[in-house]
Amino acid sequence: MIELFGKTKIFEKEQHKYTNEANEYLGNPQKTEGLLNKAIKMANEKKGSLGEVWEKLQLFFELVKAYSKGEYKNVSPSTILTVIGTLLYFVSPLDLVPDFIIGLGILDDAALIGFTVKKISTELDAFSKWKRAFSNENPLD
C-alpha cells in the first residue's frame, strides 16, 4: 500500500472526512460536474508531479462521470463516495500537506489517490473492463 511517512491510519482518517462531505455530491449532477471540472483542470496542471497516479485519477474521473450520468451503476455507493471524497481531497488546497508547499504539497494527494486505488481495485478493474467493452461497441463515440 502506498504510504506517505508510513501513516496509513492518517490517510484512512482523511479519506473518511472527505467521504462524508462527498454525500452532498451524490444525486447532484451539477455539483458533481463542477467538482470534476475543477479536479480535471488541476490534474492537468499537475500532471508531471502526479506521476503514475495521473492515469488512475483519469479513471476516477471517468467512473464518476459514467455513474452520475447513469451509464454505469455496477459499483457500490460506498466506492463512489470514496472516489468523490478522494477528488475533494485532491482539490482542497489545505489538506495534510498544503498544496502551496512547493514540491511537497502534491505528495499527499498522490499518496491518497494510490491508497484509494488499492482500496477499490476490484471495482475499478470491473469499471475498466466495462469501459473497454463499451468503447468497442461504440467506436464513433
Solvent accessible surface area in square Angstrom, and as a share of the most:
residue,aa,sasa,rsa
1,M,125,0.56
2,I,67,0.34
3,E,83,0.37
4,L,24,0.12
5,F,148,0.62
6,G,53,0.51
7,K,100,0.42
8,T,33,0.19
9,K,155,0.66
10,I,67,0.34
11,F,2,0.01
12,E,73,0.33
13,K,149,0.63
14,E,19,0.08
15,Q,3,0.01
16,H,118,0.53
17,K,113,0.48
18,Y,21,0.08
19,T,24,0.14
20,N,80,0.41
21,E,73,0.33
22,A,0,0.00
23,N,83,0.42
24,E,102,0.46
25,Y,25,0.10
26,L,58,0.29
27,G,81,0.77
28,N,59,0.30
29,P,84,0.53
30,Q,155,0.69
31,K,77,0.33
32,T,4,0.02
33,E,102,0.46
34,G,41,0.39
35,L,10,0.05
36,L,6,0.03
37,N,88,0.45
38,K,117,0.50
39,A,0,0.00
40,I,43,0.22
41,K,134,0.57
42,M,27,0.12
43,A,0,0.00
44,N,83,0.43
45,E,120,0.54
46,K,47,0.20
47,K,105,0.44
48,G,78,0.75
49,S,72,0.46
50,L,6,0.03
51,G,46,0.45
52,E,150,0.67
53,V,11,0.06
54,W,45,0.16
55,E,128,0.57
56,K,84,0.36
57,L,0,0.00
58,Q,38,0.17
59,L,23,0.12
60,F,0,0.00
61,F,4,0.02
62,E,64,0.29
63,L,0,0.00
64,V,2,0.01
65,K,79,0.34
66,A,7,0.05
67,Y,36,0.14
68,S,44,0.29
69,K,142,0.60
70,G,43,0.42
71,E,92,0.41
72,Y,7,0.03
73,K,123,0.52
74,N,113,0.58
75,V,13,0.08
76,S,40,0.26
77,P,83,0.52
78,S,73,0.47
79,T,6,0.04
80,I,1,0.01
81,L,26,0.13
82,T,10,0.06
83,V,0,0.00
84,I,3,0.01
85,G,0,0.00
86,T,1,0.00
87,L,0,0.00
88,L,11,0.06
89,Y,1,0.00
90,F,1,0.00
91,V,15,0.09
92,S,20,0.13
93,P,80,0.51
94,L,122,0.61
95,D,17,0.09
96,L,68,0.34
97,V,22,0.13
98,P,30,0.19
99,D,30,0.16
100,F,146,0.61
101,I,69,0.35
102,I,166,0.84
103,G,59,0.56
104,L,87,0.43
105,G,2,0.02
106,I,20,0.10
107,L,75,0.37
108,D,0,0.00
109,D,0,0.00
110,A,18,0.14
111,A,6,0.05
112,L,0,0.00
113,I,1,0.00
114,G,4,0.03
115,F,7,0.03
116,T,0,0.00
117,V,22,0.13
118,K,108,0.46
119,K,116,0.49
120,I,12,0.06
121,S,46,0.30
122,T,110,0.64
123,E,47,0.21
124,L,5,0.02
125,D,80,0.41
126,A,38,0.30
127,F,2,0.01
128,S,18,0.12
129,K,129,0.55
130,W,68,0.24
131,K,67,0.29
132,R,134,0.49
133,A,51,0.39
134,F,81,0.34
135,S,61,0.39
136,N,119,0.61
137,E,130,0.58
138,N,45,0.23
139,P,109,0.69
140,L,177,0.88
141,D,145,0.75
